[in-house]
Amino acid sequence: MAAPGPAPLAPAPLPLAALPPSRLSIGRCRCQSPERPRGALSVPAGSVLRRACQIKSHPSALLVAGRAPCKIVSRLPSLPLYGHRGTEGHLRQGPLWPPRTTERGRKWLPSNARGIVGAGPAAAGSRREERRRDDGKATISNDGATILKLLDVVHPAAKTLVDIAKSQDAEVGDGTTSVTLLAAEFLKQVKPYVEEGLHPQIIIRAFRTATQLAVNKIKDIAVSVKKEDKDEQRSLLEKCAATALSSKLISQSKDFFSKMVVDAVMMLDDLLQLKMIGIKKVQGGALEDSQLVAGVAFKKTFSYAGFEMQPKKYQSPKIALLNVELELKAEKDNAEVRVNTVEDYQAIVDAEWNILYDKLDKIHKSGAKVVLSKLPIGDVATQYFADRDMFCAGRVPEEDLKRTMMACGGSIQTSVNALSDDVLGRCELFEETQIGGDRYNFFTGCPKAKTCTIILRGGAEQFMEETERSLHDAIMIVRRAIKNDSVVAGGGAIEMELSKYLRDYSRTIPGKQQLLIGAYAKALEIIPRQLCDNAGFDATNILNKLRAKHAQGGMWYGVDVNNEDIADNFEACVWEPAVVRINALTAASEAACLIVSVDETIKNPRSTVDAPPGGRGRGRGRPHNH
């Protein structure tokens, strides 16, 4: 009869979701607390492992749900984990715990970087989920860049993924979730090779080769639209804008907003400056009540008594843009006046009034009918302008004042001594109108620069903020489509075609490059797979159909989220600029190469030491007695 083995210290595996919602810590306990056995291990429910994982039995660790973290915690050896998809991972003491050796440090970089992606996949595609983050202010968004910006990311490898999402948003405006998913999937596919000791430079060379092949393939198969045909170009721009809006919160109104976005961009000059499109939010009304203003519009500023007497509409007025405070204040800066009689004091008061009236007289003599100032305009100046049929607005936001200057011409003056016609702006029409519960000032027919303002209507504040972010992405896409007139099909079609192309290419080359380029090709399938997962489809079945269709030459076939099938997304007008996919592939590949090439992570211990609590000081200049 065989001798009985040692009794296991750990019970059967417990799912993390079954643990009570108490404070949990991670580490090996050396204390002799009666509440916890020696060598106990607990897992933080709020860590990067958001999904229900199971820990295998370990000979020197026990899963315990403790109420408070242990006082003495040492390094924790890696424990095998099994995720929800059956892939084996590892759990360590937090993403920043430094590895004991360089070799182990390399293995952990891909896992730590993939931790950030848990917040992103649900935000991909037209059936993606909304995410709500509450840090004192509620934010509801399905924009990948917005979600990642709000995350409190600590690990440097994860910060790299956040940075590429920000760069994608700034450069292209869309594809932020895709670039993060691709980078994380690249790391996942090369992790086995890193663990086997394959040199990082071999992986980097293979990835750069695959990226260059993929970019060249996109340029070869992308469809170009002639800019000379204005109708065809406008149709292309509207379809690109609708594709960008189809995955947003306002997807039900994508036809309405896609036309508005294209009209807004077409109003700009050849430079297509994003800052020349203003977006203002007015609560109340429906989405379709939103309007596009061919000019500058901003909310009425705070006004003093006498404002009601001012005219609210002018034809071809001259506009004075000032950075001057037109308010009666004591002129006491750098001055000291001594008086002996009441008449002398009255003369000083009269002089202060005269200083203000001199400024107002100079503005009136310049011929300006509309006066805008970044600084306050007081009640005396307001009544002065009202008596002379002039309009004034103080405390105008700097952004709106600069946009008015760029649209109407002129320049912002810090003095009223040189208000000539050269520094005054002009427009065809100025009027103040009521929109919802607010009043807005409109400048239309601006001669110097083409500009426009989108006034959004809606209910909740969070909904309107998300609408603004959605329109920003659509505007960026339309701007890129004008500058780069080549488009590809979306919905995972271009990724499946690139995956097939790279997989076929990998079979023609020998050695390790074949495996690595094949891994790159497999990673590209994460985009259509995630689209299927977010839509609730059978991803395996859909991807099998897509592989078969692309093998037969259907290069534009992708996921059809409306019919739970595959479709020719180019014929279905699911278009996006080719530069979006090129930029996403390049950024994701470079981020993966950067993380793989890191040899060791060094952490400064001083940065983790808490500063001592502040105490009472000894006073300024007092000697310290011992």
C-alpha positions in Angstrom: 0.0 0.0 0.0 1.4 3.4 -1.0 2.3 5.8 1.7 -0.1 8.7 2.0 1.2 12.0 0.6 1.3 15.2 2.6 -2.1 16.8 3.3 -2.7 19.7 0.9 -2.9 23.1 2.5 -5.2 24.6 -0.1 -8.9 23.7 -0.6 -10.6 23.3 -3.9 -10.2 26.3 -6.3 -12.5 29.1 -5.4 -13.8 31.6 -8.0 -12.9 35.2 -7.3 -16.4 36.3 -7.8 -17.5 34.2 -4.8 -15.3 36.1 -2.4 -17.0 38.5 0.0 -16.7 42.2 -0.8 -14.2 42.9 2.0 -10.7 44.4 1.9 -8.4 41.9 0.4 -4.6 41.9 0.1 -2.1 39.9 -1.8 1.2 38.5 -0.6 2.7 35.8 1.6 1.9 36.3 5.3 4.7 35.8 7.8 2.7 36.9 10.9 1.1 34.5 13.4 -2.3 36.0 13.3 -5.0 33.6 14.5 -7.4 34.9 11.9 -5.2 33.7 9.1 -3.0 30.5 8.7 0.7 30.9 8.1 1.5 31.3 4.4 -2.0 32.6 3.6 -2.7 34.3 0.3 -5.6 36.6 -0.6 -6.5 38.2 -3.9 -7.6 41.8 -4.5 -11.0 41.9 -6.0 -10.3 45.3 -7.5 -7.1 44.3 -9.4 -6.7 44.0 -13.1 -8.2 40.6 -13.0 -11.8 41.8 -13.3 -13.1 38.5 -14.6 -13.9 35.4 -12.5 -10.6 33.4 -12.5 -9.7 30.3 -10.5 -6.5 29.7 -8.7 -5.0 26.2 -8.8 -4.0 24.4 -5.6 -0.6 25.5 -4.5 1.6 23.7 -2.0 2.6 26.8 -0.1 -0.4 29.1 -0.4 -4.0 29.2 0.7 -6.8 31.4 -0.6 -8.2 33.4 2.2 -10.8 36.3 2.3 -9.4 38.6 5.0 -10.8 41.8 6.4 -7.6 43.7 6.5 -4.3 43.4 4.7 -1.4 41.7 6.5 1.2 44.0 8.0 4.2 41.9 6.8 4.1 41.0 3.1 6.9 39.5 1.1 7.4 38.8 -2.5 4.9 36.4 -4.0 6.0 33.7 -6.4 3.9 33.6 -9.6 0.8 31.3 -9.3 -0.8 29.7 -12.4 -4.2 31.2 -13.2 -7.0 30.1 -15.6 -8.9 32.8 -17.2 -12.5 32.8 -18.6 -11.3 31.7 -22.0 -9.1 28.9 -20.7 -5.9 30.7 -21.4 -3.2 30.3 -18.7 -2.0 33.5 -17.1 -0.1 34.4 -13.9 -0.8 36.5 -10.8 1.8 38.5 -9.1 1.7 41.1 -6.3 0.3 44.0 -8.3 1.4 45.2 -11.7 4.4 47.2 -10.3 6.0 44.5 -8.2 9.6 44.2 -9.6 10.7 40.8 -10.8 13.6 39.0 -9.2 15.5 38.5 -12.5 15.6 40.1 -15.9 14.4 37.0 -17.6 11.3 36.8 -15.5 10.8 40.6 -15.9 10.6 40.2 -19.7 7.9 37.5 -19.3 5.7 39.8 -17.2 5.7 42.8 -19.4 3.1 41.5 -22.0 0.8 40.3 -19.2 1.0 43.7 -17.3 0.4 45.6 -20.6 -2.7 43.5 -21.4 -4.2 44.4 -18.0 -5.2 47.8 -19.4 -7.2 46.3 -22.2 -9.9 45.0 -19.8 -11.5 48.4 -20.0 -11.4 48.7 -23.7 -12.9 45.7 -25.6 -16.5 46.4 -24.7 -16.1 49.8 -26.3 -15.5 48.5 -29.8 -18.0 48.3 -32.7 -21.5 49.4 -33.3 -22.9 47.2 -30.5 -20.4 48.2 -27.9 -21.3 48.9 -24.4 -21.4 52.2 -22.6 -19.0 52.6 -19.7 -19.7 54.8 -16.6 -16.9 56.0 -14.4 -17.7 57.9 -11.2 -14.8 59.9 -9.6 -16.9 62.7 -8.2 -18.2 63.4 -11.7 -20.2 60.8 -13.7 -18.8 60.1 -17.2 -20.8 57.9 -19.6 -18.9 57.1 -22.8 -18.1 54.3 -25.2 -15.2 56.2 -26.7 -12.0 54.3 -26.2 -9.7 57.3 -25.8 -12.1 58.9 -23.2 -12.2 55.7 -21.2 -8.5 55.2 -21.1 -7.8 58.9 -20.3 -10.0 58.5 -17.2 -8.2 55.4 -15.9 -5.6 55.7 -13.2 -2.9 53.7 -14.9 0.3 53.0 -12.9 2.3 50.4 -14.8 4.6 51.9 -17.5 3.8 49.2 -20.0 0.1 49.9 -19.6 0.7 53.6 -19.9 2.2 52.9 -23.3 -1.1 51.5 -24.5 -2.9 54.6 -23.2 -0.5 56.9 -25.0 -1.0 55.2 -28.3 -4.8 55.6 -27.9 -4.3 59.3 -27.2 -2.1 59.7 -30.2 -4.6 57.9 -32.4 -7.3 60.2 -31.2 -5.2 63.3 -31.8 -3.9 62.2 -35.2 -6.9 60.5 -36.8 -9.8 60.9 -34.3 -11.1 57.3 -34.6 -9.8 53.8 -34.0 -8.7 54.4 -30.5 -10.2 51.1 -29.2 -8.9 49.2 -32.2 -5.3 50.3 -31.7 -5.4 49.3 -28.0 -6.9 45.9 -28.8 -4.3 45.2 -31.6 -1.4 46.1 -29.4 -2.6 43.9 -26.6 -3.3 41.0 -28.9 0.2 41.4 -30.5 1.6 41.0 -27.0 -0.6 38.0 -26.3 0.5 36.2 -29.4 4.2 36.7 -28.8 4.1 35.9 -25.1 4.9 32.1 -25.6 7.9 33.0 -27.7 9.2 35.4 -25.0 8.8 32.8 -22.4 10.7 30.3 -24.5 13.6 32.7 -24.6 13.3 34.0 -28.1 15.4 37.1 -28.5 13.3 40.3 -28.7 15.1 41.7 -31.7 13.9 38.7 -33.8 10.3 39.4 -32.7 10.7 43.1 -33.5 12.1 42.5 -37.0 9.2 40.1 -37.8 6.6 42.6 -36.6 8.1 45.5 -38.5 8.2 43.4 -41.7 4.6 42.3 -41.2 3.5 45.9 -40.5 5.2 47.2 -43.7 3.6 44.4 -45.7 0.2 45.2 -44.2 0.5 48.9 -44.9 1.5 48.3 -48.5 -1.4 45.9 -48.9 -3.9 48.5 -47.6 -2.5 51.1 -50.0 -2.9 48.6 -52.9 -6.5 47.6 -52.3 -7.8 51.0 -51.0 -10.4 52.6 -53.2 -9.7 56.2 -54.2 -12.5 58.8 -54.9 -12.0 61.6 -57.4 -12.0 65.0 -55.8 -13.1 66.7 -59.0 -16.6 65.1 -58.7 -18.1 67.1 -55.8 -21.2 65.0 -55.6 -19.2 61.7 -55.4 -16.8 63.3 -52.8 -19.7 64.5 -50.6 -21.3 61.0 -50.8 -18.0 59.5 -49.7 -17.6 62.0 -46.8 -21.2 61.4 -45.5 -20.6 57.6 -45.6 -17.3 57.9 -43.7 -19.0 60.2 -41.1 -22.0 57.8 -40.8 -19.6 54.8 -40.2 -17.8 56.7 -37.5 -21.1 57.6 -35.8 -22.6 54.1 -36.2 -20.8 53.0 -33.1 -21.7 56.0 -31.0 -24.5 56.9 -28.6 -26.2 58.9 -31.4 -26.2 56.1 -33.9 -29.9 56.4 -34.4 -29.4 60.0 -35.7 -26.3 59.3 -37.8 -27.8 60.4 -41.1 -28.8 63.7 -39.6 -25.5 64.4 -37.9 -23.3 63.0 -40.8 -24.8 65.6 -43.1 -24.2 68.3 -40.5 -20.6 67.3 -39.9 -19.9 67.3 -43.7 -21.5 70.7 -44.1 -19.4 72.0 -41.2 -16.1 70.8 -42.6 -16.9 72.0 -46.1 -17.4 75.5 -44.7 -13.8 75.7 -43.6 -10.9 76.9 -45.7 -8.2 74.7 -47.3 -6.3 74.4 -44.0 -9.3 72.6 -42.3 -8.5 73.9 -38.9 -10.4 72.0 -36.2 -10.5 75.0 -33.9 -12.6 76.9 -36.4 -15.5 74.6 -35.7 -17.1 75.5 -32.4 -19.5 73.2 -30.5 -21.9 74.6 -28.0 -24.3 72.6 -25.8 -27.8 73.8 -24.9 -29.9 71.6 -22.7 -33.5 71.0 -23.7 -35.1 69.9 -26.9 -34.4 66.9 -29.1 -31.3 65.8 -31.0 -32.8 66.9 -34.3 -33.2 70.4 -32.9 -29.4 70.8 -33.2 -28.4 73.4 -35.8 -25.3 74.5 -37.7 -24.5 78.2 -37.8 -22.3 79.5 -40.6 -20.3 81.8 -38.4 -19.5 82.4 -34.7 -22.0 81.8 -31.9 -21.4 82.0 -28.2 -23.6 82.2 -25.1 -24.6 85.6 -23.8 -22.3 86.8 -21.1 -23.2 88.3 -17.7 -24.5 91.9 -18.2 -25.2 94.8 -16.0 -28.2 97.1 -15.8 -28.9 99.0 -19.0 -28.2 96.0 -21.2 -31.9 95.6 -22.1 -31.8 99.0 -23.8 -29.1 98.0 -26.2 -30.0 96.9 -29.8 -29.8 93.2 -30.5 -29.4 93.2 -34.2 -27.0 95.0 -36.6 -26.4 94.9 -40.4 -22.6 95.0 -41.3 -21.4 96.3 -38.0 -17.8 97.1 -37.0 -16.6 95.0 -34.1 -14.1 96.1 -31.4 -12.3 93.2 -29.8 -10.7 94.3 -26.5 -8.8 93.0 -23.5 -9.6 96.1 -21.5 -11.6 96.5 -18.3 -14.3 99.1 -18.8 -15.4 99.5 -15.2 -15.2 102.4 -12.7 -12.4 101.5 -10.3 -10.2 103.6 -8.0 -6.9 104.3 -9.8 -4.7 103.5 -6.9 -2.0 101.5 -8.5 1.5 102.9 -7.9 0.1 106.2 -6.7 -0.1 108.2 -3.4 -2.2 111.4 -3.3 -2.4 113.6 -0.2 -5.2 116.2 -0.2 -6.1 119.0 2.3 -9.4 120.2 1.0 -12.7 118.6 -0.1 -12.3 120.3 -3.5 -9.0 118.4 -4.1 -10.6 115.1 -3.2 -13.5 115.8 -5.6 -11.0 116.5 -8.3 -9.4 113.1 -7.8 -12.8 111.4 -8.0 -13.7 113.4 -11.1 -10.4 112.3 -12.7 -11.2 108.7 -12.1 -14.5 109.2 -13.9 -12.8 111.1 -16.7 -10.4 108.2 -17.2 -13.3 105.8 -17.8 -15.3 108.2 -20.0 -12.2 108.9 -22.1 -12.0 105.2 -22.9 -15.7 105.0 -23.8 -15.5 108.1 -26.0 -12.6 106.7 -27.9 -14.5 103.5 -28.5 -17.6 105.4 -29.7 -15.6 107.6 -32.0 -14.0 104.6 -33.7 -17.3 103.7 -35.3 -17.6 100.3 -33.6 -21.2 99.1 -33.0 -20.3 95.8 -31.2 -17.8 95.8 -28.4 -16.5 92.5 -27.0 -14.1 92.4 -24.1 -12.4 89.5 -22.3 -12.5 91.6 -19.1 -15.7 92.9 -17.3 -17.7 95.8 -18.8 -19.4 97.6 -15.9 -22.8 99.2 -15.5 -21.6 102.7 -16.4 -20.1 101.5 -19.7 -23.2 99.4 -20.4 -25.5 102.3 -20.0 -23.1 104.6 -22.0 -23.2 102.2 -24.9 -27.0 101.7 -24.7 -27.5 105.5 -25.0 -25.5 105.5 -28.2 -27.2 102.4 -29.8 -24.1 100.2 -29.3 -23.9 96.6 -28.1 -21.4 95.4 -25.6 -20.5 92.0 -24.0 -17.9 91.6 -21.2 -16.2 88.5 -19.8 -16.2 86.8 -23.3 -14.3 83.5 -23.1 -10.9 83.7 -24.7 -11.5 80.9 -27.1 -14.7 82.6 -28.5 -12.9 85.9 -28.7 -10.1 84.5 -30.7 -12.4 82.6 -33.0 -14.4 85.9 -33.6 -11.1 87.6 -34.4 -10.1 84.9 -36.9 -13.5 84.9 -38.5 -14.3 88.6 -38.6 -10.8 90.0 -38.8 -9.2 92.7 -36.8 -7.1 92.1 -33.7 -7.6 92.0 -29.9 -6.5 95.4 -28.4 -5.2 95.9 -24.9 -5.6 99.7 -25.2 -8.3 102.0 -26.8 -5.8 104.6 -28.0 -5.4 103.2 -31.5 -8.8 101.9 -32.6 -8.5 102.4 -36.3 -10.5 100.6 -39.0 -7.5 98.1 -39.5 -8.0 96.6 -36.0 -11.8 96.4 -36.1 -13.6 93.3 -37.3 -16.6 93.1 -39.6 -19.4 90.7 -40.4 -22.6 90.8 -42.5 -25.0 90.3 -39.6 -24.9 90.3 -35.8 -28.0 89.3 -33.8 -28.8 87.9 -30.4 -31.5 85.2 -30.4 -33.1 82.8 -27.9 -32.1 79.1 -28.0 -33.8 77.0 -25.4 -33.4 78.6 -22.1 -30.3 80.6 -23.1 -29.6 83.6 -25.3 -26.8 83.4 -27.9 -24.9 86.0 -29.9 -24.5 85.2 -33.6 -21.9 86.6 -36.1 -22.7 85.4 -39.6 -21.2 86.3 -43.0 -17.6 86.5 -41.6 -15.3 87.6 -44.5 -11.8 86.9 -43.2 -12.0 83.2 -42.4 -14.5 80.5 -42.9 -15.9 79.2 -39.6 -19.0 77.6 -38.2 -20.6 76.6 -34.9 -22.6 73.5 -34.1 -25.3 74.1 -31.4 -26.3 70.8 -29.8 -29.6 70.1 -28.1 -30.4 67.3 -25.8 -31.4 66.2 -22.3 -28.9 65.0 -19.7 -25.5 66.8 -19.5 -23.6 63.5 -19.7 -25.5 62.6 -22.9 -24.6 65.9 -24.5 -21.0 65.6 -23.6 -20.9 62.1 -25.2 -22.6 63.6 -28.3 -19.9 66.3 -28.5 -17.2 63.6 -28.3 -18.9 61.6 -31.1 -19.1 64.6 -33.4 -15.5 65.4 -32.7 -14.5 61.9 -33.9 -16.7 62.3 -37.0 -15.2 65.7 -37.8 -11.7 64.3 -37.6 -12.6 61.4 -39.9 -14.1 63.8 -42.5 -11.1 66.0 -42.4 -8.8 63.0 -42.9 -11.0 61.7 -45.7 -10.7 65.1 -47.5 -6.9 65.1 -47.2 -6.6 61.4 -48.0 -9.2 60.3 -50.5 -8.7 56.6 -50.2 -11.1 54.4 -48.2 -11.5 50.8 -47.1 -14.3 48.7 -45.8 -14.8 48.6 -42.1 -16.5 46.0 -39.8 -13.3 43.8 -39.7 -13.1 43.3 -43.4 -9.7 44.9 -43.9 -8.3 43.1 -40.9 -9.5 39.7 -42.2 -8.0 40.4 -45.7 -4.7 41.4 -44.1 -4.7 38.3 -41.9 -5.2 36.1 -45.0 -2.5 38.0 -46.9 0.1 37.7 -44.1 -0.7 34.1 -43.4 -0.2 33.2 -47.1 3.1 35.2 -47.0 4.3 33.4 -43.9 4.1 30.0 -45.7 6.6 31.2 -48.2 9.4 32.0 -45.8 11.5 29.7 -43.6 12.6 29.9 -40.0 11.3 31.8 -37.0 9.9 34.6 -39.1 7.3 32.3 -40.4 5.9 31.7 -36.9 6.0 35.3 -35.8 4.4 36.7 -38.9 1.7 34.0 -38.6 1.2 35.2 -35.0 0.8 38.7 -36.3 -1.8 37.6 -38.8 -3.7 35.7 -36.1 -3.7 38.8 -33.9 -5.4 40.9 -36.6 -8.5 38.7 -36.2 -9.2 40.2 -32.7 -11.1 43.1 -34.4 -13.9 41.0 -36.1 -13.9 38.7 -33.1 -14.5 41.5 -30.6 -17.2 42.9 -32.9 -18.9 39.6 -32.7 -18.5 39.3 -28.9 -19.9 42.8 -28.4 -22.9 42.1 -30.6 -23.6 38.8 -28.9 -22.8 36.7 -32.0 -21.0 33.3 -32.3 -17.5 34.6 -33.0 -16.2 31.2 -34.0 -18.9 30.7 -36.6 -18.6 34.2 -38.0 -14.8 34.0 -38.3 -15.0 30.7 -40.1 -17.3 32.1 -42.6 -15.1 35.2 -43.1 -12.0 33.0 -43.6 -13.8 31.0 -46.2 -15.1 34.0 -48.0 -11.8 35.8 -48.1 -10.1 32.6 -49.3 -12.5 32.8 -52.3 -11.6 36.4 -53.0 -14.2 38.4 -51.1 -11.8 40.9 -49.7 -14.4 43.4 -48.5 -16.5 40.9 -46.5 -16.8 41.7 -42.8 -19.2 41.4 -39.8 -22.8 42.3 -40.4 -24.1 43.4 -37.0 -27.6 44.0 -38.2 -28.3 40.4 -39.5 -25.8 38.3 -37.5 -24.0 37.2 -40.6 -21.3 38.4 -42.9 -21.7 40.9 -45.7 -19.8 42.9 -48.3 -19.3 46.0 -46.2 -18.1 48.1 -49.1 -21.4 47.6 -50.8 -23.1 48.3 -47.5 -21.3 51.6 -47.4 -19.4 50.8 -44.2 -16.4 52.9 -45.2 -13.5 54.5 -43.3 -10.4 56.3 -44.4 -7.4 54.0 -45.1 -5.2 56.3 -43.0 -7.2 55.2 -39.9 -6.2 51.6 -40.4 -2.6 52.4 -41.4 -2.1 54.6 -38.3 -3.7 52.0 -36.0 -1.5 49.2 -37.3 1.7 51.2 -37.2 1.0 52.5 -33.7 0.0 49.2 -32.2 3.0 47.4 -33.8 5.5 50.0 -32.5 4.0 49.9 -29.0 4.2 46.1 -28.9 7.8 46.2 -30.1 8.7 48.8 -27.5 7.2 46.7 -24.7 8.9 43.5 -25.9 12.3 45.3 -26.2 12.3 46.4 -22.6 14.9 44.3 -20.7 14.2 45.3 -17.2 11.9 47.5 -15.1 13.6 49.6 -12.4 11.5 51.1 -9.7 12.7 54.0 -7.5 12.0 53.0 -3.9 11.9 56.6 -2.8 8.9 57.3 -4.9 6.8 54.9 -2.8 7.8 56.3 0.6 5.1 58.5 2.1 6.1 61.9 3.2 6.1 62.5 7.0 3.1 64.4 8.3 3.5 68.1 8.5 4.0 69.6 11.9 4.1 73.1 13.4 7.1 75.1 12.2 9.5 77.1 14.3 8.7 80.4 12.7 10.6 82.4 10.1 14.3 83.1 11.1 14.1 81.5 14.5 17.3 79.5 15.4 17.0 75.8 16.2 18.2 75.2 19.7 19.6 71.7 20.6 
